[in-house]
Amino acid sequence: MRSFEKTLVMFLLKHLTSGAAGGGVLGTGLLLLDIASLRTLMGQSDGGVLAILLLFFGLMATFGTVAIAIGVMTMNGMFDHD
């Protein structure tokens, strides 16, 4: 990989992790505050662990891709390649 490619990959990974962290925080807040009785429903369900995993995966994937999209759209010539 060339140097500018490594820089761009790190740029995208930074945005992905920040978005995924935001999704994780939102998912944790939803469960801790028991919004819409989600924690109660998941606790009483047979597939509660699977529901929690799907909730977190969906939120983290969505927020991560949105953060990447925002990062790419706001680059505006930030990097110069060789």
C-alpha atoms as a printed R data frame, in Angstrom:
   type eleno elety resid chain resno       x       y      z
1  ATOM     1    CA   MET     A     1   0.000   0.000  0.000
2  ATOM     2    CA   ARG     A     2   1.121   3.504 -0.712
3  ATOM     3    CA   SER     A     3   1.404   6.066  2.053
4  ATOM     4    CA   PHE     A     4  -1.722   7.988  1.080
5  ATOM     5    CA   GLU     A     5  -3.733   4.740  0.974
6  ATOM     6    CA   LYS     A     6  -2.687   3.911  4.534
7  ATOM     7    CA   THR     A     7  -3.701   7.403  5.603
8  ATOM     8    CA   LEU     A     8  -7.113   7.033  3.973
9  ATOM     9    CA   VAL     A     9  -7.715   3.601  5.505
10 ATOM    10    CA   MET     A    10  -6.839   4.954  8.940
11 ATOM    11    CA   PHE     A    11  -9.165   7.905  8.303
12 ATOM    12    CA   LEU     A    12 -12.037   5.529  7.500
13 ATOM    13    CA   LEU     A    13 -11.291   3.226 10.449
14 ATOM    14    CA   LYS     A    14 -11.231   6.205 12.812
15 ATOM    15    CA   HIS     A    15 -14.667   7.284 11.631
16 ATOM    16    CA   LEU     A    16 -16.003   3.717 11.732
17 ATOM    17    CA   THR     A    17 -14.896   3.185 15.318
18 ATOM    18    CA   SER     A    18 -16.272   6.518 16.488
19 ATOM    19    CA   GLY     A    19 -19.632   5.786 14.870
20 ATOM    20    CA   ALA     A    20 -19.704   2.252 16.258
21 ATOM    21    CA   ALA     A    21 -18.927   3.620 19.711
22 ATOM    22    CA   GLY     A    22 -21.851   6.019 19.347
23 ATOM    23    CA   GLY     A    23 -24.120   3.138 18.401
24 ATOM    24    CA   GLY     A    24 -22.895   1.158 21.386
25 ATOM    25    CA   VAL     A    25 -23.585   4.079 23.712
26 ATOM    26    CA   LEU     A    26 -27.087   4.471 22.299
27 ATOM    27    CA   GLY     A    27 -27.791   0.747 22.663
28 ATOM    28    CA   THR     A    28 -26.529   0.765 26.230
29 ATOM    29    CA   GLY     A    29 -28.666   3.800 27.014
30 ATOM    30    CA   LEU     A    30 -31.740   2.155 25.518
31 ATOM    31    CA   LEU     A    31 -31.271  -0.914 27.670
32 ATOM    32    CA   LEU     A    32 -30.240   0.857 30.870
33 ATOM    33    CA   LEU     A    33 -33.141   3.286 30.748
34 ATOM    34    CA   ASP     A    34 -35.530   0.533 29.577
35 ATOM    35    CA   ILE     A    35 -36.887   2.712 26.762
36 ATOM    36    CA   ALA     A    36 -40.102   1.231 25.312
37 ATOM    37    CA   SER     A    37 -39.638  -1.704 27.748
38 ATOM    38    CA   LEU     A    38 -36.902  -3.162 25.540
39 ATOM    39    CA   ARG     A    39 -34.855  -4.548 28.419
40 ATOM    40    CA   THR     A    40 -37.959  -6.098 29.973
41 ATOM    41    CA   LEU     A    41 -39.056  -7.681 26.691
42 ATOM    42    CA   MET     A    42 -35.572  -9.010 25.935
43 ATOM    43    CA   GLY     A    43 -35.194 -10.349 29.467
44 ATOM    44    CA   GLN     A    44 -38.450 -12.287 29.273
45 ATOM    45    CA   SER     A    45 -37.861 -13.617 25.765
46 ATOM    46    CA   ASP     A    46 -36.279 -16.982 24.979
47 ATOM    47    CA   GLY     A    47 -33.996 -15.330 22.422
48 ATOM    48    CA   GLY     A    48 -33.088 -12.345 24.569
49 ATOM    49    CA   VAL     A    49 -29.330 -12.632 24.078
50 ATOM    50    CA   LEU     A    50 -29.773 -12.859 20.324
51 ATOM    51    CA   ALA     A    51 -32.064  -9.814 20.391
52 ATOM    52    CA   ILE     A    52 -29.452  -7.819 22.317
53 ATOM    53    CA   LEU     A    53 -26.722  -8.846 19.879
54 ATOM    54    CA   LEU     A    54 -28.875  -7.872 16.906
55 ATOM    55    CA   LEU     A    55 -29.755  -4.535 18.499
56 ATOM    56    CA   PHE     A    56 -26.114  -3.662 19.090
57 ATOM    57    CA   PHE     A    57 -24.951  -4.962 15.707
58 ATOM    58    CA   GLY     A    58 -27.597  -2.961 13.864
59 ATOM    59    CA   LEU     A    59 -26.916   0.241 15.767
60 ATOM    60    CA   MET     A    60 -23.142  -0.051 15.507
61 ATOM    61    CA   ALA     A    61 -23.217  -0.880 11.780
62 ATOM    62    CA   THR     A    62 -25.621   1.964 11.010
63 ATOM    63    CA   PHE     A    63 -23.834   4.586 13.072
64 ATOM    64    CA   GLY     A    64 -20.435   3.435 11.782
65 ATOM    65    CA   THR     A    65 -21.420   3.739  8.139
66 ATOM    66    CA   VAL     A    66 -23.066   7.113  8.734
67 ATOM    67    CA   ALA     A    67 -19.868   8.350 10.411
68 ATOM    68    CA   ILE     A    68 -17.801   7.119  7.446
69 ATOM    69    CA   ALA     A    69 -20.170   8.850  5.010
70 ATOM    70    CA   ILE     A    70 -19.965  12.110  6.945
71 ATOM    71    CA   GLY     A    71 -16.179  11.852  7.060
72 ATOM    72    CA   VAL     A    72 -15.921  11.242  3.312
73 ATOM    73    CA   MET     A    73 -18.353  14.037  2.445
74 ATOM    74    CA   THR     A    74 -16.473  16.544  4.600
75 ATOM    75    CA   MET     A    75 -12.951  15.644  3.409
76 ATOM    76    CA   ASN     A    76 -12.890  18.304  0.667
77 ATOM    77    CA   GLY     A    77  -9.300  17.827 -0.514
78 ATOM    78    CA   MET     A    78  -7.929  17.016  2.923
79 ATOM    79    CA   PHE     A    79  -5.429  14.489  1.536
80 ATOM    80    CA   ASP     A    80  -3.068  14.895 -1.409
81 ATOM    81    CA   HIS     A    81  -1.917  11.697 -3.089
82 ATOM    82    CA   ASP     A    82   1.453  11.121 -4.774
